[in-house]
Amino acid sequence: MKKPIIALIVLLLVAAGSVGALIAVKGRQKKDQQQAAEKSAEYVLFSYDSQSLSQITFDCEDGLYEVYNDGSEWVLKSGEFKLDQSYIQSVATYASSLEAMTDYGAADDEKKEMYGLTDPATVTVSTGTEEHRISVGNISPTGDYYYIMVDSRDTIYAINSLYGSILRPNRLLLKNKDLIPYDSYSMQRIVLERDGETVYDLTYDTDAARWSLPEGYSGLVFDTTAVSSMTSLMMSLTAEEMLDENLDDLSRYGFDEPAAKMTIYGQDGTQHTMLFSSLLAGNSNEFMYVLMCDDNQVEKYYRSDLDFINYTPLDFIVASAPVISMANITGFDMHFGEYTENITLDYSANTAERSGTPIDLSNTSTAADFKNYFDAMSILTYTKIDIEAEPELVLPLLTVVYHTTEGTDLQIDLTDAGMGKCYVFIDGEYTGGLVDGTMLSGKNSLSSFYQTFITGLS
């Protein structure tokens, strides 16, 4: 009987030991969870409404900068330069919900020196009733963290390197990085120069609410959408990198012989001038250096975003459009080489005559041939602008007189300009534009479509 009793006692002792071990494990888990929760709470460094901030002070190697919110935007107290609103708002947002990823214990002089916190850059944010200070040291060797200290805590924390790169201020981060300081309603004039010569000069008429080129281009149809697309792009561009300030050696970045110079005039009488470098920005052709002449600030932009410095007036006119619609004429007279045509047309009735002989426009093939012929001489595709030229209207290669439904005439003449080009005259006045001679002869030209048309009538 003793053996069963002993066995039972052993089992009870084992069971008691297991229960005790389980209780101990659970106790440790609870303690660990409590410590983790406490540590997690400790790592929530700040938590407040970023919109409540009224002032931020940046103390960095470049100097001390105080900014305040005037109710609509952030303003630099000294007024020395315009601020990058997006950057300041990022600082306000990141600071308001800042959390540490880990810590390196209590700070002493040795640790402060090790982590770059002996003389750190600081950001101090204020709501008017409370104030918080963030001291930002070095980035970790792996690039994952920035070492920081906050307020009066003596602990060294590590935060995400993205947050740290924003919260470690410098002067260039604070500066406005917009390509131009204007919006679409505040620009009055845009002038681009290359090699010391004005390439295009655009002016905004506030009364008419439209852009235009100078008077010499009035014979051409201006493309308002081309300007609005360009200005919209310009207003959206920000520098990829801020480089030298107060540049005194223009040749360092190739600004002594710039690829282009642009000056934008504001409705308020201000102006903003930029130089665009012809040198490679770095080791590739991907970027371009731009000098802001207002303060000699060098910035770097994607070259592909700055293509407007290569524009000519041709980019601001409707380069290809019919001079008149078939629906708006009663007929036309054409003189082209050895050919002379007299066509009458009733567009609404879909009837036409060629020198008194009916044209069967009910025939699909004939109607298509007639339209191709008409479009070939009525659609002008400008390929060059030369408002300085003074051609005479003599020996035209093509003359077309359109008789409009309003009882007036519209005359188009093309004369030889040499080099495979033709000057364009409308109602006897040179338009300032040239078309390619391929409009008149060659494949898909007036000559080919005209021959197809008259061949189909026979």
C-alpha positions in Angstrom: 0.0 0.0 0.0 2.9 2.3 0.5 3.9 2.4 -3.2 0.5 3.8 -4.4 0.5 6.4 -1.7 4.0 7.5 -2.5 3.1 7.7 -6.2 0.1 9.8 -5.5 2.2 12.2 -3.4 4.7 12.5 -6.2 2.0 13.3 -8.7 0.5 16.0 -6.4 3.9 17.5 -6.0 4.5 17.6 -9.7 1.1 19.1 -10.3 1.7 21.7 -7.7 5.1 22.5 -9.3 3.5 22.8 -12.8 0.8 25.1 -11.5 3.4 27.2 -9.7 5.5 27.4 -12.9 2.4 28.4 -14.9 1.6 31.1 -12.4 5.2 32.3 -12.5 5.2 32.4 -16.4 1.9 34.2 -16.5 3.3 36.7 -13.9 6.3 37.3 -16.0 4.2 37.7 -19.2 2.0 40.2 -17.4 5.0 42.1 -16.1 6.6 42.0 -19.6 3.4 43.3 -21.2 3.1 46.0 -18.6 6.7 47.1 -19.2 6.2 47.0 -23.0 3.1 49.1 -22.6 5.0 51.5 -20.5 7.8 51.6 -23.0 5.4 52.1 -25.8 3.8 55.0 -24.0 7.2 56.4 -23.3 8.0 56.3 -27.1 5.0 58.5 -27.9 7.1 61.6 -27.6 4.4 64.2 -28.7 0.7 64.0 -29.5 -1.2 67.2 -30.2 -3.1 69.0 -33.0 -0.6 70.3 -35.6 -3.1 73.0 -36.6 -2.7 74.5 -33.1 0.9 75.5 -33.8 1.4 79.3 -34.1 5.2 79.5 -34.1 8.2 77.4 -34.9 11.8 78.3 -34.2 14.6 76.6 -36.2 18.1 76.7 -34.6 20.6 75.2 -37.0 24.1 75.6 -38.2 23.0 78.2 -40.8 21.4 80.4 -38.2 18.3 81.0 -36.1 15.0 81.3 -38.0 11.6 82.1 -36.4 8.5 81.5 -38.4 4.9 82.2 -37.4 1.5 81.4 -38.9 -0.4 84.6 -40.0 -3.6 82.7 -40.4 -3.2 81.8 -44.1 0.5 80.8 -44.4 3.8 80.5 -42.6 6.0 83.6 -42.6 9.6 84.1 -41.8 9.8 86.7 -39.0 12.9 88.4 -40.5 11.4 88.5 -44.0 14.7 87.5 -45.5 13.2 85.0 -47.9 9.9 83.2 -48.7 9.3 79.9 -46.9 8.7 76.5 -48.3 5.1 76.1 -47.1 5.0 72.3 -47.7 8.2 71.8 -45.7 7.0 73.9 -42.7 3.7 72.1 -42.7 5.6 68.7 -42.7 7.6 69.8 -39.7 4.4 70.8 -37.9 2.7 67.5 -38.8 5.6 65.2 -37.9 6.4 66.9 -34.7 2.8 66.7 -33.5 2.7 62.9 -33.6 6.3 62.0 -33.1 7.1 58.5 -31.9 10.5 56.9 -31.1 11.5 53.5 -32.6 13.9 52.7 -29.8 16.1 54.4 -27.2 19.8 54.4 -26.1 19.3 55.1 -22.5 20.1 58.1 -20.4 22.2 60.8 -22.0 25.6 61.7 -20.7 28.3 63.8 -22.3 30.0 60.8 -23.9 26.7 59.6 -25.5 25.7 63.1 -26.6 29.0 63.4 -28.4 28.7 60.0 -29.9 25.2 60.6 -31.3 25.8 64.2 -32.4 23.7 65.8 -29.6 26.3 67.9 -28.0 25.4 70.9 -30.3 22.4 69.7 -32.2 20.0 71.4 -34.6 16.8 72.1 -32.8 13.1 72.7 -33.7 11.0 74.4 -31.1 7.2 74.4 -31.7 4.7 76.5 -29.8 1.0 76.6 -29.6 0.9 79.8 -27.6 0.2 77.9 -24.4 2.7 75.1 -24.6 6.1 74.6 -26.1 8.1 71.6 -27.2 11.7 71.2 -28.3 13.2 68.6 -30.5 17.0 68.3 -30.7 18.2 66.3 -33.7 21.7 64.7 -33.8 23.4 62.4 -36.3 21.9 59.8 -38.6 22.7 56.2 -37.7 25.4 54.3 -39.6 22.8 52.2 -41.3 20.7 55.3 -42.3 17.6 53.9 -40.6 17.4 56.4 -37.6 18.2 59.9 -36.5 19.2 60.3 -32.8 17.1 62.9 -30.9 16.3 64.3 -27.5 13.0 66.0 -26.6 12.0 68.6 -24.1 13.7 68.1 -20.7 13.9 64.3 -21.0 17.5 63.0 -20.5 16.9 59.9 -22.8 18.4 59.5 -26.3 15.8 58.2 -28.7 15.9 57.0 -32.3 13.3 58.1 -34.8 12.6 57.0 -38.4 15.2 58.6 -40.7 12.5 60.1 -42.9 11.1 62.1 -40.0 14.6 63.0 -38.8 15.6 64.3 -42.2 12.6 66.7 -42.1 13.1 67.7 -38.4 16.8 68.3 -38.8 16.6 71.9 -40.3 18.9 73.9 -42.5 18.4 77.2 -44.3 17.9 75.6 -47.7 15.1 73.3 -46.4 13.3 76.4 -45.2 13.6 78.4 -48.5 10.8 78.4 -51.0 11.5 75.9 -53.8 8.9 77.0 -56.3 10.2 77.8 -59.8 8.1 80.9 -60.0 6.5 83.0 -57.2 3.3 83.7 -59.2 0.0 82.1 -59.8 -2.1 82.2 -63.0 -3.8 85.4 -61.9 -0.7 87.4 -60.9 1.5 87.1 -64.1 1.5 89.9 -66.5 4.3 89.2 -69.0 6.7 86.4 -69.9 9.9 87.1 -71.9 12.3 84.4 -73.0 15.8 85.2 -74.4 18.4 83.0 -76.0 21.8 84.3 -77.1 20.8 87.8 -76.1 17.8 87.8 -78.4 14.2 87.8 -77.4 12.6 84.6 -78.6 9.1 85.1 -77.4 7.3 87.9 -75.5 3.9 87.0 -74.0 1.6 89.6 -72.5 -1.6 89.0 -70.5 -4.5 91.4 -71.1 -6.4 91.6 -67.9 -9.5 93.3 -69.5 -9.7 90.6 -72.3 -8.5 87.9 -69.9 -6.1 86.4 -72.5 -2.5 86.1 -73.5 -1.0 87.3 -76.8 2.2 87.7 -78.7 3.3 91.2 -80.0 1.4 93.0 -82.7 3.6 91.5 -85.5 2.0 88.1 -84.9 -1.6 89.3 -85.3 -1.9 87.7 -88.7 -1.6 84.3 -87.0 -4.1 82.5 -84.8 -2.9 82.6 -81.2 -3.2 79.4 -79.2 -4.3 80.4 -75.7 -4.3 76.8 -74.4 -0.6 76.6 -75.2 0.3 79.4 -72.8 -2.1 78.2 -70.1 -0.5 74.7 -70.3 3.0 76.2 -70.0 2.1 78.5 -67.1 0.3 75.6 -65.3 3.4 73.5 -65.6 5.7 76.3 -64.4 3.5 77.0 -61.3 3.7 73.3 -60.3 7.5 72.9 -60.5 9.7 72.8 -57.4 13.4 72.3 -57.2 14.8 68.8 -56.8 17.7 70.2 -54.9 18.8 73.5 -53.5 22.5 74.2 -54.2 24.7 77.3 -53.8 23.3 80.6 -52.4 24.6 84.0 -53.3 26.5 82.7 -56.3 29.3 85.1 -57.3 31.0 83.0 -60.0 28.5 82.5 -62.8 30.8 80.3 -64.8 30.8 77.6 -62.0 27.4 76.4 -63.2 27.5 77.7 -66.8 25.4 80.8 -66.1 28.0 83.1 -67.7 26.7 81.8 -71.1 23.3 80.5 -70.2 21.1 78.4 -72.5 18.2 80.8 -71.9 17.0 83.6 -69.7 13.4 84.1 -68.6 11.9 87.1 -66.9 8.3 87.0 -65.6 6.6 90.2 -64.7 3.9 90.3 -62.1 0.7 92.3 -62.1 1.9 94.0 -58.9 5.0 95.4 -60.7 7.5 92.8 -59.4 9.6 90.7 -61.7 11.4 87.3 -61.4 14.4 86.5 -63.6 15.9 83.0 -64.1 19.0 81.8 -65.9 19.0 78.2 -67.3 22.4 76.6 -67.6 23.7 74.8 -70.7 26.1 72.6 -68.6 25.3 69.1 -67.5 23.9 69.0 -64.0 25.9 66.2 -62.5 27.0 63.2 -64.6 23.8 62.9 -66.7 21.6 65.1 -68.9 18.6 64.4 -66.7 18.8 67.6 -64.7 19.4 71.3 -65.3 20.8 74.1 -63.1 18.6 77.1 -62.7 19.8 80.4 -61.2 17.2 82.5 -59.4 18.6 86.0 -60.0 16.6 87.5 -57.2 19.0 86.1 -54.6 21.5 84.2 -56.7 20.2 80.9 -55.5 21.2 77.9 -57.6 18.6 75.1 -57.9 18.3 71.8 -59.8 15.3 70.7 -61.9 14.4 67.9 -64.2 15.5 69.0 -67.7 12.4 67.5 -69.3 10.2 69.8 -67.1 11.9 72.9 -68.5 11.3 72.3 -72.2 9.5 75.7 -72.5 12.9 77.4 -72.7 13.2 75.8 -76.2 9.9 77.1 -77.4 9.5 79.6 -80.2 6.5 81.7 -81.2 5.4 78.8 -83.4 4.6 76.9 -80.2 2.0 79.6 -79.3 0.0 79.7 -82.5 -2.5 77.3 -84.0 -0.1 75.8 -86.4 -2.6 73.8 -88.5 -6.1 74.9 -89.1 -8.5 75.6 -92.0 -8.6 79.2 -93.0 -12.3 78.8 -93.7 -15.0 76.1 -93.4 -16.8 74.6 -96.5 -20.0 75.4 -94.7 -19.2 79.1 -94.8 -18.6 79.6 -98.5 -20.7 79.7 -101.6 -17.8 78.8 -103.8 -14.1 79.6 -104.6 -11.8 80.4 -107.5 -8.4 78.7 -107.6 -5.3 79.5 -109.6 -2.6 76.9 -109.2 0.2 76.6 -111.7 -1.4 75.9 -115.1 -4.8 75.2 -113.5 -7.7 77.5 -112.9 -10.9 76.4 -111.2 -14.2 78.0 -110.5 -16.4 76.1 -108.0 -19.8 77.1 -106.7 -21.2 75.3 -103.7 -24.4 75.0 -101.7 -23.2 73.1 -98.6 -26.6 72.7 -97.0 -28.1 71.2 -100.2 -24.9 69.1 -100.8 -24.6 70.4 -104.4 -21.7 72.0 -106.3 -20.7 73.0 -109.8 -17.4 73.1 -111.6 -17.4 75.9 -114.1 -21.2 75.4 -114.5 -21.0 71.6 -114.7 -22.7 69.8 -111.7 -20.5 67.8 -109.3 -22.3 64.7 -108.0 -21.6 65.0 -104.3 -24.2 62.2 -103.6 -21.4 59.9 -104.9 -19.4 58.9 -101.9 -16.1 58.7 -103.8 -16.6 62.0 -105.5 -17.6 63.7 -102.2 -14.5 62.3 -100.5 -12.2 63.4 -103.4 -13.7 66.9 -103.3 -13.2 67.2 -99.5 -9.6 66.1 -99.8 -9.0 68.7 -102.5 -10.7 71.4 -100.5 -8.8 70.6 -97.3 -5.5 70.4 -99.1 -5.7 74.1 -100.1 -7.7 75.5 -97.1 -5.7 73.9 -94.2 -2.5 75.9 -93.6 0.1 74.1 -91.5 2.7 76.7 -90.4 6.2 75.3 -90.0 8.1 78.6 -89.5 7.5 82.1 -88.2 9.4 85.1 -89.6 7.8 88.4 -88.8 10.9 90.3 -89.8 10.6 89.2 -93.5 9.0 91.6 -95.9 8.0 89.5 -98.9 6.2 91.0 -101.9 3.0 89.4 -103.2 4.3 88.6 -106.7 4.1 85.5 -108.9 2.0 83.5 -106.4 2.3 79.7 -106.5 -1.3 79.4 -105.3 -4.2 81.9 -105.2 -7.6 80.9 -103.8 -10.5 83.4 -103.4 -13.2 82.1 -101.2 -16.7 83.6 -101.6 -18.3 83.6 -98.2 -22.0 83.1 -97.3 -21.8 86.7 -95.8 -21.1 88.1 -99.2 -17.4 88.9 -98.7 -14.3 87.4 -100.2 -11.3 85.8 -98.4 -8.1 85.5 -100.5 -5.2 83.2 -99.7 -1.8 83.5 -101.6 1.3 81.4 -101.3 4.6 82.7 -102.8 8.0 81.1 -103.0 10.2 81.8 -99.9 13.1 79.5 -101.0 14.5 76.6 -99.1 11.3 74.6 -99.7 9.1 77.2 -97.9 6.2 79.4 -99.0 5.2 82.8 -97.6 1.5 83.0 -96.6 -0.6 86.0 -97.5 -4.2 86.6 -96.4 -6.2 89.3 -98.2 -2.9 90.6 -99.5 -1.1 90.9 -96.2 1.8 88.7 -95.2 0.8 86.8 -92.1 4.3 86.3 -90.7 4.1 82.6 -91.2 5.5 80.1 -93.7 4.3 76.7 -94.8 6.3 73.8 -96.4 6.3 73.5 -100.2 5.2 69.9 -99.7 1.7 71.4 -99.2 1.6 72.1 -102.9 3.4 69.1 -104.5 4.4 65.6 -103.6 2.5 62.9 -101.7 -0.7 63.9 -100.0 -0.4 67.5 -101.4 -2.7 69.9 -103.1 -1.4 68.7 -106.5 -2.0 65.0 -105.8 -5.5 65.5 -104.3 -6.5 67.9 -107.1 -5.5 65.4 -109.8 -7.4 62.6 -108.0 -10.5 64.9 -107.9 -10.5 66.0 -111.5 -9.7 62.4 -112.7 -12.7 61.1 -110.8 -15.0 63.5 -112.6 -14.0 62.3 -116.0 
